[in-house]
Amino acid sequence: MKGKEIAKFFAGFAVSQVLTHGALAAAGIHFSLFGIIYDQRLNTIAVVVWVIILLLLIYYAWARR
């Protein structure tokens, strides 16, 4: 398997993370998982980090020659 195909797969995973954390942040849902308290602030930070990762993966997989 080529590196660009792997990057495309993980770009899909990153999109799901952006949508999930974005929905949780927008709804203001608070929960705890494995001792980590996910609140609106943490989910917003996660969205920003995942968007950066997503943009890097998109650049590598589709834009870069």
C-alpha positions as CSV (number, residue, x, y, z in Angstrom):
1,M,0.0,0.0,0.0
2,K,1.3,3.4,-0.9
3,G,1.7,6.2,1.7
4,K,-0.8,8.5,0.0
5,E,-3.5,5.8,0.2
6,I,-2.8,5.4,4.0
7,A,-3.0,9.2,4.3
8,K,-6.4,9.2,2.6
9,F,-7.7,6.6,5.0
10,F,-6.5,8.6,8.0
11,A,-8.0,11.7,6.5
12,G,-11.4,10.0,6.7
13,F,-10.7,9.1,10.3
14,A,-9.7,12.8,11.0
15,V,-13.0,14.0,9.5
16,S,-15.0,11.7,11.8
17,Q,-13.1,13.1,14.8
18,V,-13.7,16.7,13.7
19,L,-17.4,16.1,13.3
20,T,-17.7,14.1,16.6
21,H,-15.8,16.6,18.7
22,G,-17.5,19.5,16.9
23,A,-21.0,18.1,17.7
24,L,-20.1,17.5,21.3
25,A,-18.6,21.0,21.7
26,A,-21.6,22.6,20.0
27,A,-24.1,20.7,22.2
28,G,-22.1,21.4,25.4
29,I,-22.1,17.7,26.4
30,H,-19.8,16.8,29.4
31,F,-18.7,13.3,30.1
32,S,-15.8,11.4,31.6
33,L,-14.0,8.5,29.8
34,F,-10.9,6.8,31.3
35,G,-10.6,9.5,33.9
36,I,-10.5,12.3,31.3
37,I,-13.4,14.9,31.6
38,Y,-14.5,15.9,28.2
39,D,-16.1,19.3,28.4
40,Q,-16.8,22.0,25.8
41,R,-13.3,23.5,26.1
42,L,-11.5,20.2,25.6
43,N,-13.7,19.2,22.7
44,T,-13.0,22.6,21.1
45,I,-9.3,22.1,21.4
46,A,-9.6,18.6,19.9
47,V,-11.5,20.1,16.9
48,V,-8.7,22.6,16.3
49,V,-6.0,19.9,16.6
50,W,-7.9,17.5,14.3
51,V,-8.5,20.1,11.7
52,I,-4.8,20.9,11.5
53,I,-4.0,17.1,11.2
54,L,-6.7,16.8,8.6
55,L,-5.3,19.7,6.5
56,L,-1.9,18.2,6.6
57,L,-3.2,14.8,5.5
58,I,-5.2,16.3,2.7
59,Y,-2.2,18.2,1.5
60,Y,0.0,15.1,1.5
61,A,-2.6,12.8,0.0
62,W,-4.1,14.9,-2.7
63,A,-2.3,18.2,-3.3
64,R,1.4,17.3,-3.1
65,R,2.9,15.8,-6.2
